[in-house]
Amino acid sequence: MRVLIQSTVTFLYLMDRDTATQNPDEARDFRHTSKALRFIKQKRMANVQIVLKFPKSSDDVNLAILELLDREQRKTVQKGRTTAPFSSIRPSPPSLR
């Protein structure tokens, strides 16, 4: 199983700090939901979800994470002072596979 972060606005998957992709196979694998949650909280991300991708299956699991933000972060999100989901991240160029 792969653990990915996906924008609920653009539906892009996080690749690295500066890049996002439409292809889940190219996305950063956090390996554990706790690592993905820690990353989301540290980067103060909103409008994202954790996606659990299973090999050889189309039955992915999407986990909404807004409820997991602490009270201070919720206020920040509500006031619009949070990191927009991948807004400053440039999409990766299409792969030539």
Secondary structure by P-SEA (a helix, b strand, c coil): cbbbbbbcccccccccccccccccccccccccaaaaaaaaaaaccccbbbbbbbccccbbbbbbccccccaaaaaaaaacccccccccccccccccc
